[in-house]
Amino acid sequence: MAAPAYSVLITTPSYAPELTGVGRYTGELAVGLAVRGAATEVVCPPPHYPGWYVRPPYSASRYAAEWLDGVRVWRCPIFLRKKASGLVRLLTSLSFGLTASPVLVWRILSQRPDVVLCVEPTLATAPTALLAAWLVGARTVLHVQDLEVDAALAVGHIRLPKPLLRLAFGVERLLMRRFDQIVTISTKMQTAIERKGVPAERLVLVRNWVDVERIRPLGTPNGYREELGLQDRFVCLYSGQIGRKQALHLVLDAAESLQDDARFAFVIAGDGPERESLQQRYGALPNVRFLPLQPETRLPEFLNLADCHMLPQDAGMSELVLPSKLGGMLASGKRILVTADPDSELAEFLQASATIVAPGSPSAIVEGLLSLIQARDTTQAARLALARTISATDSLDRFAALLGKLAGSGRRKLRRAA
């Protein structure tokens, strides 16, 4: 067996077998690096997202180790509560930072990886990872999936006095500047990081990706339509995390307005801290179905259930991120309705391939859906072309090449001197 081209240790707050968000992408990244010849290890908590609870056979209170698709995975305990308030989320991040620190020190000092990669959120493990990487001369990379302080402020998860807020941003800036390379998923996030004092030459854009070979238009019949009795309905589909940032109440308010229009059906699949309250408030509507997150094996079929994918967001969030679920929506070829400001990166990225309405307005969603149901779809080709620009193969090749180049640049002088 050939020796690995280089070695990578990843620390992340979410990881496979999670099906959505950061866990999904970091899982695909780690496996993609391993397939491309890198010896890859991951330090992470047990799977808990969405929903903020750990599913069997994993445990939130014990350390564990496993091999998962060719990657050595070290699981660390984590504090969790289903009702994830701002304080609870902070404690969750800090608990993982605390329990992961001894594992990070052990694995980095004993295995001496060429590259240490931290995923944000959360930066709670960054101090330990940076210190241990410095001791062995490893190169360091930060993969920013979300600017956690900015995002928490945008949706009201945290409310801090100005001195503490300045401290939080100061610590974030200090840590970011210590990384050799920062990978971001959007250009506006890249600009925001530059404003935090990170030199532009250290920043690289790699958007979140989608497997366009697996997720594609499937045509009819669709098994989900028969199972749910939706053969003749215009299905408005939301699938993923159900939290405050997703602002799913806007879609459900629109569903309430359309409950007497028998043409529409709204399918909400997923989990998260807001699901219970939303299901209590809207679950009795005749045109709304709540489902659990669907199995990975049926994901292409499930995404093809939609006549229109729904992508609501809390006002202001479209400035910070391109939602992780967007790639699958595009690759399915189905129409997409997005709430976003017209000058946001999300709107600029999608352009004419989606229907974009003002954020915070259920009536705008209703108007958008009524226009879609009355019009022929003429933009599927644009959506599929856009999906191909973020294909998993191309994006993972870029990521692997970036880490390989860093690893090939040699150890820091401290390691060579040692």
C-alpha positions in Angstrom: 0.0 0.0 0.0 1.3 3.4 -1.0 2.2 5.9 1.8 -0.4 8.7 2.4 0.5 11.9 0.4 0.0 13.9 3.6 -1.9 13.7 6.9 -4.8 15.9 8.1 -6.5 16.2 11.5 -9.9 17.9 11.5 -11.7 19.2 14.5 -15.4 20.0 13.9 -18.6 20.5 16.0 -20.7 18.3 13.7 -19.8 15.2 11.6 -21.2 12.2 9.8 -23.5 10.4 9.9 -25.4 13.8 10.3 -27.4 14.4 7.2 -27.5 18.2 7.1 -25.4 21.3 7.6 -21.8 21.3 8.7 -21.8 17.7 9.7 -22.7 16.6 6.2 -20.1 18.7 4.5 -17.3 18.0 6.9 -18.1 14.3 6.6 -17.9 14.4 2.8 -14.7 16.5 3.1 -12.9 14.1 5.4 -13.9 11.1 3.2 -13.0 13.0 0.0 -9.5 13.8 1.4 -9.0 10.1 2.4 -10.0 8.9 -1.0 -7.6 11.4 -2.5 -4.7 9.9 -0.6 -4.6 11.9 2.7 -4.4 10.1 6.1 -7.4 11.7 7.8 -8.5 11.9 11.4 -11.5 13.7 12.9 -12.1 14.9 16.5 -15.8 15.7 16.9 -18.8 15.2 19.2 -21.4 12.4 18.7 -24.0 13.1 15.9 -26.7 15.5 17.3 -27.8 17.8 14.5 -30.5 18.6 13.7 -32.5 18.3 16.8 -29.7 18.9 19.3 -29.9 15.5 20.9 -27.8 12.3 20.4 -29.3 9.3 18.7 -28.3 5.7 19.7 -25.9 3.9 19.6 -23.9 7.1 20.3 -23.7 8.7 23.7 -23.4 12.4 24.7 -21.4 11.6 27.9 -18.7 9.2 26.8 -15.5 9.2 24.7 -15.5 6.8 21.8 -13.6 5.9 18.6 -14.6 4.4 15.3 -13.6 4.0 11.7 -16.1 5.6 9.3 -15.6 5.3 5.6 -11.8 5.1 5.9 -11.5 8.0 8.4 -10.5 7.6 12.0 -13.1 9.4 14.2 -12.7 10.3 17.8 -15.9 11.2 19.5 -15.9 13.6 22.6 -18.7 14.2 25.1 -20.9 17.3 24.7 -23.5 19.2 26.7 -26.8 19.3 24.8 -30.4 20.5 25.4 -33.2 20.3 22.8 -34.3 23.8 23.7 -31.1 25.4 22.4 -31.2 29.0 23.7 -28.2 31.3 23.2 -26.7 30.4 26.6 -27.3 26.7 25.9 -25.6 27.0 22.5 -22.6 28.8 24.1 -22.3 26.1 26.8 -22.6 23.4 24.1 -19.7 24.9 22.2 -17.6 25.4 25.3 -18.3 21.9 26.5 -17.0 20.4 23.3 -14.0 22.7 23.4 -13.2 21.4 26.9 -13.7 17.7 26.2 -12.0 17.7 22.8 -8.8 19.5 24.1 -7.0 16.5 25.6 -7.8 14.4 22.5 -6.5 17.1 20.2 -3.3 17.5 22.2 -2.8 13.7 22.2 -3.5 13.1 18.5 -1.6 16.1 17.3 1.5 15.5 19.4 1.5 11.8 18.8 0.6 11.7 15.1 2.2 15.0 14.1 -0.2 15.7 11.2 0.9 17.9 8.3 -2.3 20.0 8.5 -4.7 20.8 11.3 -8.1 21.9 10.0 -10.6 23.6 12.3 -14.3 24.0 11.3 -16.2 27.1 12.4 -18.6 27.0 14.1 -17.1 26.5 16.6 -13.9 28.3 17.5 -14.0 26.7 21.0 -11.4 24.1 19.9 -9.2 26.6 18.0 -6.9 27.7 20.8 -5.9 24.1 21.7 -5.6 23.1 18.0 -3.5 26.1 17.1 -1.2 25.6 20.1 -0.7 21.8 19.5 -0.2 22.5 15.8 2.5 25.1 16.6 4.3 22.6 18.8 4.7 20.1 16.0 5.1 22.6 13.2 1.8 21.7 11.4 0.1 24.0 9.0 -3.3 25.3 10.1 -6.6 25.9 8.2 -9.9 27.3 9.3 -13.0 26.3 7.3 -15.6 28.9 8.0 -19.1 27.5 7.5 -20.6 30.3 9.6 -19.3 33.4 11.4 -20.8 32.3 14.7 -20.6 35.6 16.6 -22.1 37.5 13.7 -24.8 34.9 13.0 -25.7 34.7 16.7 -26.2 38.4 16.9 -28.1 38.5 13.6 -30.8 36.1 14.8 -30.8 37.3 18.5 -29.3 34.1 20.0 -27.0 36.2 22.2 -27.4 39.6 23.7 -24.1 40.8 25.3 -23.1 44.1 26.9 -20.8 46.1 24.7 -17.6 45.3 26.6 -18.3 41.5 26.4 -19.3 41.9 22.7 -16.0 43.7 22.0 -14.2 40.9 23.8 -15.9 38.2 21.8 -15.1 39.9 18.5 -11.5 40.5 19.7 -10.9 36.9 20.6 -12.4 35.8 17.2 -10.1 38.2 15.3 -7.1 37.1 17.3 -7.7 33.4 16.6 -8.5 33.9 12.9 -5.2 35.7 12.3 -3.3 32.7 13.7 -4.4 30.4 10.8 -2.2 29.9 7.8 -5.2 29.7 5.5 -9.0 30.4 5.8 -11.5 28.7 3.5 -14.9 30.5 3.2 -18.1 29.5 1.5 -19.2 33.0 0.2 -17.6 36.1 -1.1 -19.4 38.4 1.4 -18.2 36.1 4.2 -14.7 36.5 2.8 -15.1 40.3 2.9 -16.3 40.1 6.5 -13.3 38.1 7.5 -11.0 40.6 5.8 -12.6 43.3 7.9 -11.5 41.3 10.9 -7.9 41.9 9.9 -7.1 38.7 8.0 -4.9 39.3 5.0 -6.7 38.7 1.7 -4.0 36.4 0.5 -4.8 33.9 3.3 -8.4 33.6 2.1 -9.8 31.0 -0.3 -13.3 30.6 -1.6 -14.7 27.1 -1.9 -18.5 27.0 -1.9 -20.4 24.1 -0.4 -20.9 21.4 -2.9 -23.5 18.9 -4.2 -23.1 15.5 -5.8 -24.7 16.2 -9.2 -24.3 12.6 -10.3 -26.5 11.4 -7.5 -28.9 14.2 -7.0 -30.6 15.1 -10.4 -34.0 15.4 -11.9 -35.8 12.0 -11.7 -39.1 12.7 -13.4 -42.2 10.8 -12.6 -43.6 8.7 -10.9 -42.4 9.8 -7.5 -42.9 7.3 -4.6 -43.3 10.1 -2.0 -46.3 11.6 -3.9 -48.1 8.2 -3.7 -47.2 7.6 -0.1 -48.3 11.1 1.0 -51.3 11.3 -1.3 -50.0 14.3 -3.1 -50.3 13.2 -6.7 -52.3 16.3 -7.8 -50.9 18.9 -5.5 -48.3 21.7 -6.0 -45.8 20.6 -3.3 -43.9 23.3 -1.4 -41.0 21.5 0.3 -38.7 22.5 3.1 -36.2 20.0 4.4 -33.5 20.5 7.0 -32.8 22.2 10.3 -35.8 23.9 12.0 -34.5 26.7 14.0 -34.8 30.5 14.4 -32.3 31.2 11.6 -34.4 29.4 9.1 -37.5 31.6 9.8 -39.8 28.7 8.8 -42.8 30.5 10.4 -42.9 32.7 7.3 -43.6 29.7 5.1 -46.2 28.3 7.5 -47.9 31.7 7.7 -48.1 31.6 3.9 -49.5 28.1 4.1 -52.2 29.3 6.5 -53.1 32.0 4.0 -53.4 29.4 1.3 -55.2 26.7 3.3 -58.4 27.1 1.2 -56.5 26.7 -2.0 -56.6 23.0 -2.6 -53.8 23.1 -5.2 -51.1 23.6 -2.6 -49.5 21.3 -0.1 -46.6 22.2 2.3 -44.2 19.5 3.4 -41.9 20.3 6.3 -39.2 17.6 6.9 -36.5 18.0 9.6 -35.8 18.6 13.2 -34.6 21.4 15.5 -35.4 23.5 18.5 -38.4 25.3 16.8 -40.1 22.2 15.4 -42.3 21.4 18.4 -43.7 24.9 18.7 -44.2 25.2 15.0 -46.0 21.9 14.8 -48.3 22.9 17.7 -49.1 26.2 16.0 -49.5 25.0 12.4 -49.8 21.2 12.5 -53.5 21.1 12.2 -53.6 23.1 8.9 -55.1 20.8 6.2 -52.4 21.7 3.7 -49.3 21.1 6.0 -47.5 17.9 6.6 -44.6 17.5 9.2 -42.2 14.7 8.5 -39.0 13.6 10.2 -35.7 14.1 8.3 -35.8 11.5 5.5 -33.2 8.7 5.1 -30.1 9.4 3.0 -30.9 6.5 0.7 -34.1 8.3 -0.5 -32.7 11.8 -0.6 -32.7 12.2 -4.5 -36.3 10.9 -4.6 -37.4 13.2 -1.7 -35.9 16.3 -3.2 -37.7 15.5 -6.4 -41.0 15.5 -4.5 -41.0 19.3 -4.6 -42.7 21.4 -7.2 -41.0 24.3 -5.4 -38.3 24.2 -2.7 -38.7 26.7 0.0 -35.7 28.6 1.3 -36.7 31.1 4.0 -34.2 32.9 6.2 -34.2 35.3 9.1 -33.9 38.9 7.8 -30.2 39.7 7.4 -28.9 36.1 7.3 -28.7 36.1 3.5 -25.8 38.5 3.9 -23.8 36.0 5.9 -24.2 32.5 4.3 -25.3 30.5 1.4 -27.5 27.8 3.0 -26.1 24.3 2.9 -29.3 22.9 1.5 -29.1 25.1 -1.6 -26.9 22.7 -3.6 -29.4 19.8 -3.4 -32.3 22.1 -4.4 -30.4 23.3 -7.5 -29.3 19.8 -8.5 -32.9 18.4 -8.2 -33.9 20.9 -11.0 -37.0 21.9 -9.1 -38.1 25.5 -8.7 -36.9 27.4 -5.7 -38.5 30.3 -3.8 -36.1 32.2 -1.6 -36.5 35.0 0.9 -33.5 37.4 0.5 -32.6 41.0 0.1 -32.0 41.7 -3.6 -28.4 42.9 -3.1 -27.5 39.9 -1.0 -25.0 37.3 -2.2 -27.6 34.6 -2.2 -29.8 36.7 -4.6 -26.8 37.5 -6.7 -25.7 33.9 -6.8 -29.1 32.6 -7.8 -30.1 35.5 -10.1 -32.8 34.3 -12.5 -32.6 30.6 -11.5 -34.9 31.2 -8.5 -37.9 33.3 -7.4 -36.6 35.8 -4.8 -39.0 37.6 -2.5 -38.6 40.1 0.3 -37.5 38.6 3.6 -39.9 38.8 6.6 -43.1 38.8 4.5 -45.5 35.8 4.3 -47.6 37.8 1.8 -44.6 38.0 -0.5 -44.2 34.2 -0.3 -47.9 33.8 -1.1 -47.6 36.1 -4.1 -44.5 34.3 -5.3 -46.1 30.8 -5.1 -49.2 32.0 -6.9 -47.1 33.3 -9.7 -45.2 30.0 -9.9 -48.2 27.8 -10.0 -49.6 29.7 -12.9 -46.4 29.8 -15.0 -44.4 27.3 -16.9 -41.0 26.5 -15.5 -38.4 28.0 -17.9 -35.4 28.1 -15.6 -34.5 24.5 -14.9 -31.5 24.5 -17.2 -30.1 27.6 -15.4 -30.5 25.8 -12.0 -28.8 22.6 -13.2 -26.0 24.7 -14.8 -25.5 26.5 -11.5 -25.4 23.2 -9.6 -22.6 22.0 -11.8 -20.5 25.0 -10.8 -20.5 23.6 -7.2 -20.1 19.9 -8.1 -18.7 17.8 -5.2 -15.9 16.4 -7.4 -14.5 19.8 -8.4 -14.9 21.4 -5.0 -13.2 18.4 -3.1 -10.4 18.4 -5.7 -9.8 22.1 -5.0 -9.9 21.5 -1.2 -7.5 18.5 -1.5 -5.1 20.5 -3.7 -5.1 23.4 -1.2 -4.3 21.2 1.7 -1.7 19.2 -0.3 0.0 22.5 -1.2 0.1 23.6 2.4 1.5 20.2 3.5 4.0 20.3 0.7 5.3 23.7 1.9 7.1 22.0 4.7 6.9 22.0 8.5 7.4 25.1 10.5 10.9 25.8 11.7 10.0 24.8 15.2 9.4 21.2 14.2 12.6 21.1 12.1 14.6 22.5 15.0 13.1 20.0 17.3 
